[in-house]
Amino acid sequence: MSSDSPSGRQRIILVTGMLGAGKTTALRELEDLGWEPIDNFPIRLLDRLLNVDDSRQQSLGPLAIGFDCRTRGFVPEAVIEQVKQLTDSPDILLTTVFLDCTDNELERRFNETRRRHHLAQEMPVSQGIKAEREFLAPLRRWADVLLDTSQFSTNDLQLAIREHFTATASRGMTVTVSSFGFSRGMPPVADLVFDMRYLDNPHWDPALRDLTGQDAPVGDHIASSEGFISSFPRIRDLVLDLLPRYEKQGKSYVNIAFGCTGGRHRSVYTAERMAATLRENGFSPTVLHRNLKSRATELIEGPQKS
């Protein structure tokens, strides 16, 4: 969907869901896509927010409004009824997004950040999550878009939001080139995945270990290797052949992912090279490096070679 409404109607996204499922990340990504974010908005005041005169209405950009169980006066059934009424308005185009996540993953996230769950108080966080899930069940069933972020990294959620609400959706196919580390799992949102672990690993060179695929010494090391010289032109030609075919089939989003062990050297450099190649051929790819800031340790790369 585009944030620009061709009919001139006010575009609104309501973003809600389980605490810890990624609402803040989703709102930040929507802001980057041209939506005006309002977080923790008292949803009962939504009618008043939209009660503007015609001249002001025409100047309003798309709104992304976040709320959750912490929001004052938040009652899921009342929200549903309120949104149903707004949906019938000829001046408003409204979408509701619910961010969900498994209980185990939510509990892990809360324990990792040492945050208290709003509904847990002195109880275990699992009890708060259970109560919240029961409380939000009606809104989850009714939402237009349901995103399960259980297996998502921050970048994965950003990609999912782009796929649903990017402001450039009407301008042709959106291409994303990403890097990742297999040690931290496969990306859940990817159309083409290339495993670069067959290349010589710069991690084992002490002079390169603390650098990344964005640093020239690492790039020179990889680019000069026999494996890269032989394989990259084939990968490049395959991608350049497939992208127009995807576009012809009406595919709006293509994510090309490159993986290595830790996601800091081989995959990063190859993703950057592929992005540069795509730009040279008329595409405007978004580049994301999922694990670039992760420290490559022996726990990930394995024991030091003798």
VMD Tcl script that draws the C-alpha trace (Angstrom):
set ca {
  {0.00 0.00 0.00}
  {1.17 3.53 -0.61}
  {1.02 6.18 2.05}
  {-0.41 8.49 -0.59}
  {-4.13 7.98 -1.08}
  {-5.11 8.39 -4.73}
  {-8.66 9.17 -3.70}
  {-7.59 12.09 -1.48}
  {-8.83 10.30 1.65}
  {-6.96 10.64 4.95}
  {-4.68 7.60 5.34}
  {-4.41 6.22 8.88}
  {-2.63 3.15 10.25}
  {-3.46 1.99 13.76}
  {-0.52 -0.01 15.17}
  {-1.14 -2.15 18.23}
  {-0.37 -5.59 19.60}
  {1.53 -7.40 22.33}
  {4.04 -5.47 24.42}
  {7.51 -6.35 23.17}
  {6.32 -7.41 19.71}
  {7.87 -4.40 17.94}
  {5.43 -1.48 17.93}
  {8.16 1.13 18.39}
  {10.22 -0.32 15.52}
  {7.16 -0.42 13.28}
  {6.30 3.22 13.98}
  {9.88 4.34 13.33}
  {9.90 2.54 10.00}
  {6.55 4.07 9.04}
  {7.99 7.48 9.88}
  {10.89 6.80 7.52}
  {8.32 5.93 4.85}
  {6.56 9.27 5.18}
  {3.91 8.61 7.83}
  {3.51 10.94 10.81}
  {3.79 8.74 13.94}
  {1.88 9.33 17.17}
  {2.65 6.79 19.90}
  {0.67 5.96 23.03}
  {-2.25 7.99 21.74}
  {-5.48 7.88 23.81}
  {-7.46 6.07 21.17}
  {-10.77 7.30 22.56}
  {-9.72 10.76 21.33}
  {-9.26 9.62 17.75}
  {-12.53 11.21 16.63}
  {-11.42 14.55 18.07}
  {-8.01 14.27 16.34}
  {-9.72 13.80 12.99}
  {-12.43 16.41 13.54}
  {-10.85 19.12 11.40}
  {-12.25 21.49 8.81}
  {-12.04 20.64 5.11}
  {-9.08 22.92 4.36}
  {-7.00 21.38 7.15}
  {-8.12 17.89 6.15}
  {-6.69 18.35 2.67}
  {-3.26 19.26 4.09}
  {-2.96 16.31 6.46}
  {-0.40 13.66 5.60}
  {-0.77 9.97 6.44}
  {-0.90 9.16 10.16}
  {0.50 6.13 12.00}
  {-1.03 5.89 15.49}
  {0.38 3.49 18.07}
  {-1.37 2.27 21.19}
  {-1.36 -0.81 23.44}
  {-2.67 -2.11 26.75}
  {-0.81 0.68 28.61}
  {-2.81 3.39 26.84}
  {-5.30 5.11 29.11}
  {-8.90 4.12 28.42}
  {-7.91 1.33 26.02}
  {-10.72 -1.21 25.66}
  {-10.37 -3.49 22.60}
  {-14.10 -3.88 22.00}
  {-14.61 -0.11 22.15}
  {-11.72 0.44 19.75}
  {-13.28 -1.97 17.26}
  {-16.61 -0.18 17.35}
  {-14.93 3.21 17.01}
  {-12.83 2.10 14.07}
  {-15.85 0.54 12.35}
  {-17.54 3.93 12.42}
  {-14.45 5.68 11.07}
  {-14.12 3.10 8.30}
  {-17.54 4.13 7.01}
  {-16.36 7.72 6.59}
  {-15.81 8.71 2.94}
  {-12.86 10.91 3.98}
  {-10.81 8.24 5.79}
  {-8.88 5.18 4.63}
  {-7.97 3.24 7.78}
  {-5.88 0.09 8.36}
  {-5.31 -1.72 11.66}
  {-2.03 -3.61 12.24}
  {-1.63 -6.12 15.07}
  {1.91 -7.18 16.06}
  {2.00 -10.60 17.69}
  {4.72 -12.83 19.11}
  {4.90 -16.18 20.88}
  {4.71 -16.17 24.66}
  {8.14 -17.78 25.04}
  {9.82 -15.19 22.82}
  {8.06 -12.30 24.55}
  {9.16 -13.63 27.93}
  {12.73 -13.92 26.65}
  {12.66 -10.32 25.40}
  {11.32 -8.99 28.71}
  {13.88 -10.94 30.72}
  {16.69 -9.82 28.41}
  {15.79 -6.13 28.75}
  {14.81 -6.48 32.43}
  {11.60 -4.59 31.73}
  {8.49 -5.11 33.83}
  {5.35 -6.17 32.05}
  {2.57 -3.63 32.52}
  {0.07 -6.29 33.59}
  {2.45 -8.43 35.65}
  {3.31 -6.05 38.53}
  {4.73 -8.39 41.20}
  {3.75 -11.54 39.28}
  {5.99 -13.47 36.85}
  {6.15 -11.88 33.41}
  {4.48 -14.97 31.94}
  {1.31 -14.13 33.87}
  {1.27 -10.60 32.49}
  {1.71 -11.89 28.92}
  {-1.13 -14.37 29.40}
  {-3.45 -11.67 30.74}
  {-2.53 -9.29 27.92}
  {-3.17 -11.95 25.26}
  {-6.65 -12.64 26.60}
  {-7.33 -8.91 26.82}
  {-6.26 -8.23 23.22}
  {-7.80 -11.33 21.62}
  {-10.81 -9.48 20.09}
  {-8.58 -6.86 18.47}
  {-6.17 -9.49 17.15}
  {-9.02 -11.38 15.47}
  {-10.36 -8.20 13.90}
  {-7.16 -6.50 12.69}
  {-6.60 -6.02 8.94}
  {-2.90 -6.98 9.07}
  {-1.40 -9.52 11.48}
  {2.41 -9.69 11.75}
  {4.01 -12.41 13.86}
  {7.45 -11.11 14.88}
  {8.55 -14.20 16.84}
  {11.40 -15.00 14.44}
  {12.00 -11.40 13.30}
  {15.09 -9.34 13.89}
  {14.65 -5.56 13.84}
  {15.59 -5.54 10.15}
  {13.10 -8.30 9.38}
  {10.28 -6.26 10.92}
  {11.42 -3.19 9.00}
  {11.26 -5.20 5.77}
  {7.79 -6.51 6.61}
  {6.51 -2.98 7.27}
  {8.04 -1.81 3.98}
  {6.36 -4.64 2.12}
  {2.95 -3.59 3.44}
  {3.22 0.19 3.62}
  {6.17 1.50 1.64}
  {5.62 4.94 0.13}
  {7.28 3.81 -3.10}
  {5.08 0.79 -3.73}
  {3.35 2.49 -6.64}
  {6.64 3.42 -8.31}
  {7.69 -0.08 -9.31}
  {9.44 -3.00 -7.72}
  {11.26 -2.44 -4.42}
  {14.57 -4.32 -4.15}
  {16.36 -4.96 -0.86}
  {19.86 -6.42 -0.59}
  {20.73 -7.75 2.86}
  {23.48 -9.60 4.68}
  {23.11 -11.96 7.63}
  {24.95 -14.54 9.73}
  {23.81 -18.16 9.56}
  {24.90 -18.54 13.19}
  {21.96 -16.30 14.13}
  {19.41 -17.96 11.88}
  {18.04 -17.54 8.39}
  {16.17 -14.33 7.50}
  {12.42 -15.06 7.45}
  {11.82 -12.53 4.65}
  {14.00 -13.41 1.63}
  {13.35 -14.34 -1.99}
  {16.90 -15.20 -3.07}
  {19.46 -16.49 -0.55}
  {23.15 -16.98 -1.39}
  {25.45 -18.81 1.01}
  {28.92 -17.20 0.84}
  {30.58 -19.53 3.35}
  {32.55 -21.21 0.55}
  {34.79 -18.11 0.40}
  {37.95 -17.79 2.48}
  {36.96 -16.34 5.86}
  {38.71 -13.02 6.73}
  {38.06 -13.81 10.40}
  {41.14 -16.03 10.41}
  {43.41 -13.18 9.35}
  {44.33 -11.26 12.55}
  {44.71 -8.06 10.54}
  {41.15 -8.36 9.20}
  {39.27 -9.99 12.07}
  {38.06 -6.79 13.73}
  {37.14 -5.12 10.43}
  {33.98 -5.67 8.40}
  {33.00 -6.19 4.80}
  {32.61 -2.43 4.47}
  {36.34 -1.88 5.09}
  {38.64 -1.79 2.06}
  {41.19 -4.36 3.30}
  {38.44 -6.94 3.81}
  {36.91 -6.08 0.43}
  {40.26 -6.45 -1.32}
  {40.84 -9.79 0.41}
  {37.48 -11.20 -0.71}
  {37.46 -9.66 -4.19}
  {40.86 -11.14 -5.04}
  {39.96 -14.66 -3.96}
  {39.53 -17.28 -6.67}
  {36.11 -18.28 -5.37}
  {34.71 -14.77 -5.55}
  {36.23 -14.05 -8.96}
  {34.63 -17.21 -10.31}
  {31.22 -17.06 -8.65}
  {30.18 -13.43 -8.27}
  {29.71 -12.77 -12.02}
  {27.37 -15.78 -12.16}
  {25.37 -14.58 -9.17}
  {25.27 -11.06 -10.66}
  {24.04 -12.32 -14.03}
  {21.41 -14.53 -12.39}
  {20.03 -11.67 -10.29}
  {19.98 -9.26 -13.24}
  {18.15 -11.88 -15.27}
  {15.58 -12.64 -12.56}
  {14.65 -9.12 -11.42}
  {12.92 -8.07 -14.69}
  {11.11 -11.41 -14.70}
  {9.88 -10.84 -11.15}
  {8.70 -7.37 -12.12}
  {6.92 -8.69 -15.20}
  {5.03 -11.12 -12.96}
  {3.85 -8.18 -10.84}
  {6.07 -8.85 -7.82}
  {6.39 -5.60 -5.84}
  {9.16 -6.58 -3.43}
  {12.31 -8.67 -3.85}
  {14.78 -9.31 -1.01}
  {18.19 -10.70 -2.01}
  {20.05 -12.04 1.02}
  {23.71 -13.00 1.35}
  {24.82 -15.09 4.32}
  {28.09 -16.09 5.94}
  {28.94 -17.46 9.38}
  {28.89 -14.30 11.49}
  {27.36 -11.84 9.04}
  {30.22 -9.33 9.23}
  {32.71 -10.02 6.41}
  {31.88 -12.10 3.33}
  {28.13 -11.52 3.25}
  {28.48 -7.78 3.92}
  {31.01 -7.24 1.15}
  {29.03 -9.30 -1.37}
  {25.81 -7.47 -0.52}
  {27.53 -4.12 -1.03}
  {28.96 -5.27 -4.38}
  {25.55 -6.53 -5.50}
  {23.87 -3.27 -4.48}
  {26.45 -1.29 -6.47}
  {25.86 -3.52 -9.48}
  {22.11 -3.03 -9.25}
  {22.51 0.75 -9.09}
  {24.64 0.60 -12.22}
  {21.77 -1.23 -13.91}
  {19.01 1.22 -13.02}
  {17.73 -0.19 -9.71}
  {17.63 1.65 -6.38}
  {18.14 -1.06 -3.78}
  {17.85 -0.67 -0.02}
  {20.83 -2.22 1.79}
  {20.44 -3.81 5.23}
  {23.13 -5.56 7.28}
  {21.42 -7.60 9.98}
  {24.46 -8.68 12.00}
  {27.06 -6.11 11.06}
  {27.32 -4.73 14.59}
  {27.60 -8.19 16.13}
  {31.08 -9.03 17.41}
  {32.61 -11.98 15.54}
  {33.78 -14.25 18.34}
  {35.21 -17.75 18.46}
  {31.84 -18.85 19.84}
  {30.37 -17.99 16.44}
  {33.24 -18.64 14.03}
  {34.60 -21.73 15.75}
  {37.93 -22.48 17.44}
  {41.11 -20.88 16.16}
  {42.74 -22.84 13.38}
  {46.19 -24.18 14.06}
}
mol new
graphics top color blue
foreach p $ca { graphics top sphere $p radius 0.5 }
foreach p [lrange $ca 0 end-1] q [lrange $ca 1 end] { graphics top cylinder $p $q radius 0.2 }
display resetview
